[in-house]
Amino acid sequence: MKDAPEPRHNLPGRRPSETLTIETPDGHTIHLSVGYDPKEDGRPREVFYSAGFRSGSALEFQIQDACVLISLLLQHGHRPEDIAKSLARAEQPDGTMAYASVTGLIANELIRAQH
């Protein structure tokens, strides 16, 4: 039987954050805001979509939803590397493996953004 998930980690009203920019394989630029837990040496605990796709587009909504789901996982104790390792990858023309979705790109960016 699996362990019960951690209770949700509530963040303080004021917390450090930064804006990150990621490039998708098809050339889109996405801006994300990442909120960090000041009590845990800069551990990412939330991510929000800031900009990058046409307002109201299906892609914008998909990224917003991915950010909400990733944030919930982070706030229930999952680390970005745990999330990223479970997401799909696809072989690239040069033979390397890369995340197959924007969700994977976001999770990978959170790994790199950890302080």
Buried (B, 14 or more C-beta within 10 A) or exposed (E): EEEEEEEEBEBEEEEEEEEBEBEBEEEEEBEBBBBBBBEEEBBBBBBBBBEBBEEEEEBBEBBEEBBBBBBEBBBEBBBBEEBBEEBEBEEEEEEEEEBBBBBBBBBBBBBEBBE
